[in-house]
Amino acid sequence: MAHFAELDQAGIVLRVVTIDNNAIKDSAGRESEALGIIFCQQLFGANTIWKQTSYNGNFRKNYAGQNYHYSADHDAFIAPQPFASWHLDESTCQWQPPKPMPTDGRAYTWNESLLRWVVIQ
């Protein structure tokens, strides 16, 4: 199956749809994003904007989700920023906390007001 994200004019993902791989294959059997875009536009409207996304993150860095942003500069889908203190890792296009989460086997959650990880009780 192929996955395509519909974008608004600002590059925000509105939805992700799954289509049959046959819909994106050319006459030689090669997959083509352009054919998938045409297919989606025929289904959902000629003025809609689509980008292919990879369920396994094989391209465009991250699988698109609703409210993700498509960055043309990175050719990547980026999740909404979870906390104001977190920064974007430019190489992975994933948000990183100011301090790494402890790896002592306990469950943690980020506390933005304290700017630290706290153990989940």
N, C-alpha and C positions, 0 to 999 in steps of 0.2 A: 504494500500500500504506500501511496505517496501522500505527504502532508503539506498543505498550503495554508498560509496565514493571510487573512484579509487585514489590510491596514487602512487607517483613516489618513487624511491629508498630512497629519503631523507624524505619521509613522507608528502610531499606537496600534497594537494588534486588537482587532475587534473579535475575531474568532479564528479557530483552526479547523479545517475540514480535511477529511481523508478521502482520497479518490483512488480508483483502481489504477495500478501501474500501466495497464494497457492504454489508458487515456493520455499518458505522457510519452508514449513511444512513437518514434518516427517510423518511416517505411522500412528502415534498416534494423529496427528493433532497439535503437538507442534511446535512452530516457532523455527528455528535454524539458527543462523548466518552462520554456516559452510555450510549449504545447499544453502544459498544465495550467498556465496562466490563461490561455485562450479558453480552455475547458471550463475553468472556474468563472470566467467572465460570461461565457454562454449560459451558465447556470444561474449566476447571481447578478448579472448586469455588466454591460460593457464599460461602465465608468468605475468599476471596482478596482482596487489595487491589491495585487497578490505577490507574495514571495514564498518560495518553497522553503520548508523547514525540515530538519533532520531529527527524527525521533531519537536517534543515537548520538546526536551532536556531531555527526561526521562533517558537517559544513554549517556555516553561520553560527558556530561556536555553541549555541544553546538551542534546545527545542523551544519554539515559540509558545507562549501562553497568553491568554487574555490579559490585556493591559501591559504586556511587555512592549518595549520600544525597539523598532528596527533602526539600527544605526548604519547609515550608508558609509560613514567614515570607517567603520570597523567591519562592515558587511556581516553584522551579527545581530542576534536578538538578545536584548538585555532586560532582565527582570526589573520590576520596580525596586527602587532603593528601599531596603527594609528599615534602615535607621539613618538619621542624619549624619552620624559619626562614621558610618561605613564608607569606604572608598572603592572605586571601580578598579579592578585589576585589568589593565589594558590588554594583557595577553590572553586572558580567558573570558573577558567581559562578564565576570561574576563579581558580586559585591563581597568585600572582605572587611571583617571587623578591625578596629584599631589594635586589638590584642587577640592573639590566637586562642581558640577554645582549649581549655585544659584537656589532656588526654589520659586522665587517671581512671577512666572507666565509669565515672559517674555521669549522670545526665545534667546538662546545663542549659540555661536560657540567657539571652543577652538582656542586661538591664541598662537601658539607654541613659537613665538619669544618673546612674552610678558609673557609667562607662566601663562596665566589667561584666564578666560572666558570673552568674549565681547558680548554685546547685538547686535543682528542682527537688523539692521535698516529696 
